[in-house]
Amino acid sequence: MISRLTGVLVEKRPPWLVIDCHGVGYEVEVPMTTVWSLPDLDTQVTLLTHFVVRDDAHLLFGFATETERKLFRCLIKISGVGAKVALAILSGIEVDEFVQCVHESNAARLTALPGIGKKTAERLIVEMRDRVGDWATADGPARSASSSAKADAITDAIDGLIALGYKPPEASRLVLEVNTPGKSSEELIREILKSLA
């Protein structure tokens, strides 16, 4: 079982990363929430991981925080929710908000996530309620207001591009390519559309 990786971030192609650990490059698939927290290329990074062995592949999933990995592990135990859907959920919603949606039976918010239909949202609410009942989702110190605002701007920009007809992976890629600190979601979208014109 591979539980954690510490190495140099050598490739960043969301949702894929390559981390060089003493000359061995590990390919890791991560949610967008983890991508947003990554340092620059050629910088040391540590990720918590979940290792999956299948008949046709060995897969490694990475997470910036323990609560993200914990939620991922809970999600993949639910019927109809595989690793891809679990990553899509983590990419589209913060852990705190997901827990709140479950407690408040907010199926509408969950169905707004890519790959989540009404039945899956209802199943998530029913089956996750007991699992997240006593979660404390803080991973140490709270995120700074600027970090939270940056994540919100990125999320809103991605949602805006999806509303304009872009597919979620393409929207995420376009936003991450132009993202610079301090820009609002509107500024990010304008810059993307200008570059594509």
N, C-alpha and C positions, 0 to 999 in steps of 0.2 A: 504494500500500500504506500503510495506517495502522498504524504500529508502536507508538505510545504516545499516551496522552491525559493531559493535565494540565488540570484545570479544577475547577469548583465542583460538588460532589455536591448536586443539587437534588431528586432523587427516588430512593427506595429501595423497590422492590417486588420482592423476590427471586423469581426470579433476575434481574430486570431493574433496571438503574440508568439514570438520566439524568444526564449530566455536561455542564454548561454551559461551553463553551470560547469565550470572547469573544463571547457572544450566540448561539452555535449549540449546540443541545442534542443531544448524541449519545446514542442509546439503545444500551446495552451489556448483553449477557447474560453473567453471571458464575457460577462455581461457588460453593457455599456457603462453602468455605474462604476465598474472597476476601471474601464478605459479612461474615464474622466479623471480618475485619481492617480493615473500613472505619471511617472517622471519622464524626462526627455530620453531619447534613445541614447544608448551607450552609458546608461546610468544603472547603478545597482538597484534591484527591486526585490521585494519579498511578497510572494502570493501564497495564500492558503489554497490547497488543491483538493479535488475529488477525482479519484482514478476509477475509470470504468473499463472493464474487460469484456469485449463482445467476441463472437465467433469471427467477425470480419475486421475488427479494429480494436486497438487500445486507445482510449480517449482520456485526455487530461483537461479538467476544467479548473479555472483559477478564479480566486475571489480576493478582494481587498480587505474584507472584514469577516470575522467569524459569524456574524449574524446573516450575512449574505450566503455563506456556505451552508449554514444551518437551515435557512429557508429553502435553498436549492435541494438539499437532501430530503427535506419534508415533502417538497413538491413532487419529486420524481417517484415517490411511493404511492402517489394518487393515480388511480386508473385513468388512462387517457392523457396523462401529462408526462411526457418524456423529457429528456435532457434539453432538447431544442426549445420546447415550449417553456420549460422552467427558466432557461436563459432569457427568452423573450419577455417573460414576466419580470424578471429582475432588471432587464434593460429598460422597461417601461414604467417602473414604479419603485419608489424607495421602500425599504423593508418596513419602516414605521407606517407608511401609508397603506401598504398591503395589509398589515395587521389590523389597522383601523377599519379597512374595508370589510375584513372578515368579521370583526366584532359588530359592525353596523349593518351587516348583510347588504353591502353596497355592490350589487351585481352589475349595475350600470357602469361603474368605474372600471370593473374588471373586464367587462366585454369590450371596453375601448382599447384594451391591449391587443397587439397582433396575435392571431391564432387562438384567441379565447372567445368561444361562442357562449350563448346563454346557458346551455346545459353544463358546460365545463365550469363557468363562473359559479353556478349554483352548487356544483359538486365541490369546488374549492372552498366555498363558504362553509358547507356542512362538514366536510372532512378535515378542514384546517382549524376549525374553531377550538377544538380541544387541544390541538398541538401548539397553538400560539397563545393559549389562554393566559399564561403567566410570563410571557416574554418580556424581558427588559432588553431593548434593542440598542442601547447605547454601547458603542465600542470605545470606551474610554471617554476622553474629552469630546464635547459636542463639536460638530462642524462649525467653523466660523461663519458669520453672516455672509461674507464675501464668497466663500466656497459654496454655500447653499444657493446664493443668488446666481453664481456661475452655472451650477447644475440646473437650476430652474430655467435660465436663459437657453441653455443647450437643449433641454427637454422641450421647451416651448417652440424653439426653432425647428426641431425635428418633427414635432406634431404639425407645425404649420406647413412644412414641405409635404408631409403625408396627406394633409387636407388638400394640397394643390395637385395631388395625383402621383407623387413619387412613392416608390416602394420603400418600406422601413429601412432595409439595409443601405439603399442608395441615399436616403435622406440622412441617415447617421453618418455615412462617409462624407457627404458634402459639407455637413455642419462641422465635423471634426477637422476637415481640411482648411477651413477658413477661420476657425475659432481663435479668437485672441481675447485676453483678459479685459473685462470691463464693457464688452459689447452686449447690447440688449438683443433679445430674440429677433426683433424687427430689423435691427442693423445687420444681424447675421444673415437673415433671409434676403434682404436687399443686396448684400454683397454677393451671395451665392447666385441669385438670379441675374445680377449684372455680369458676373463672370461667365455665365452660361449663355448670355445673349449673343 
